[in-house]
Amino acid sequence: MATNLRARETTEAIERLYVTMRHLFYRGFFKPGGVSGETIRNLLMTISPEIYGSMSIPNKIELDGLLYVLDRLPEGIEETAFVHLTSDEGFEKGSFEIIVPKKRRRNCYRIDEHQMNIEVLLGRSEIYDILTHLTFLYIEADKIRELAHNKDENYKPSRTWRIIEEVAKGERKMSRKEKEVALIHLSSLLGRTFDEVLNAYNNFGSDKNPDRLFKIIYHLGNVSLEDMKGNREREIFFSAVLRERVGHHLFGEKWANNVKEVLAENDLQMRNLHIISANMHSVKNMLFANDAIGKKATKEVDYSLYEEISNKKTLQEKVLDHSLESGLIYINDDSGSNIDVQIIDLSKTNLKNTPFSSIKYSGDDVILVFDYAFGEQAFEVMDELLRPYEHNQKVYTMHVKSISIMGKAGILTGTKGDIMIPTSHIFEGTADNYVFENALKLEDFEDDEIKAFEGPMITVLGTSLQNRDILTYFMNTTWKAVGLEMEGAHYQKAIQVASSIRHHISPDLFLCYGYYASDNPLETGATLSSGGLGLTGVKPTYMITLRILEKILKSSDQN
């Protein structure tokens, strides 16, 4: 009962958080230290997401969560009091340096000492994602401020804080011994062991910026102090252009029209089409890698080959060059959607030296692979892609024969690297659900090393908002969910609208949904903040790709 009660509290807090964020977005600004900012903080604290670890503990700073968030925000964000969320408004035409976060494809600009601009091109999900991360950042910043200063003495800085400041400012070169002493003081301030802080120091730092952890902690605390004293209050702004564009498919329509124009220019618009939302390497590698590298395909799939390609840039370039000569057209996206596309003409593709050599294929179908969408952006791009298209004063509809969605997801019933086969998508916090016949089946993934699970999947509003109680509820109650992701229900909504309501495409198509586990949010040390999959993700990625391509080639051959 206690878990169910917490799950209900969490669901309500998530709903309220998004309503609040949406209201503030249309209002145009808010102050993280003001009433609105406090509301968002309290809701996030109520949810207490697993990914943010010790966020709710006042005398302990969350280091893994901090690294996770800063990898997804522009470098230097901790130094700025003013954050402006904008659309694509031409900043690249100025003299501003483009800052791209390590783990997110978004352009950001440091306008001056105190202002950071972040371009939002992927819709509301991206806005919510950024605001959630910023809220976590401000919570940790305020904790640092409180731990570093004596409140009873008008926030006089402690001795420990002065030592951290000295390292952060780098005003003198320190010996290794002095640096270790500073790390001991830092660990004391952060409420962490010396070992934890030493690991964090190495994870945050680089050869060019070894003391980055000291600088981040110092600037977070300093900007928070300036805000609290009223010297420079932190503010988040949403530009008028961004507010005007969000929800109107501006970038999605431009992206889809570009794709359809390339299809038409290559006389492919009337061919049978198989759409795959996936990464930009697995389909290409399975169809072209063996010939490109000069390696004979074996009866059993050689997953080590794909691991080797993942590790070597020279091999990646070799495969790409060969694929471009063998029926692949690459569209480097310039629409603002950040979604690249590959178009593969199967009539020009030789399958003899591939894992599909046993399939007697002789058709002229086209495979369209496009890169991962983000949250609500998935509905926008799929909805626009499936619409009829006008070329040379002639309107044509897409001859879509299959749609496949492959991606990363959080697993509830297994561990990192396992596979999930959804039977339905359920929108978190609503009664909306999308049941479909998945052409991928559990028996397609029998393997000694990797486990596969079949069942409903939750499409969440944000992966960074899930806590143990709500995830346990989804897993153990009659929902029996196997995992969570951010795009599935959005894709399926667009597919159902196009095939069953607007009749933009034929309802006679098959669907393949398959996900591999990038994390287990219920398992300590296996959440998203614990790091990526690395080579562990290669085999499940290619297993799903293998089955999707088999279904496509066999169905096309039958037609």
DAHUBEL-V720080 format. One record per helix or strand of 2 or more residues. SS is the DSSP state (hx for helix, st for strand). FROM is the first residue (numbers start at 1). TO is the last residue. Records with the same first field share a line. If there is no record, write none. Layout:
SS=FROM-TO, FROM-TO
This chain:
hx=2-27, 35-47, 50-56, 63-70, 77-79, 91-93, 124-148, 151-153, 159-169, 176-190, 194-204, 212-229, 240-245, 250-265, 282-293, 303-311, 313-324, 346-348, 377-385, 442-445, 463-465, 468-476, 488-501, 528-530, 536-558
st=29-30, 82-86, 98-100, 107-112, 115-119, 149-150, 156-157, 235-238, 273-277, 328-331, 341-345, 366-370, 389-391, 394-396, 400-411, 419-427, 433-435, 452-459, 483-485, 510-519
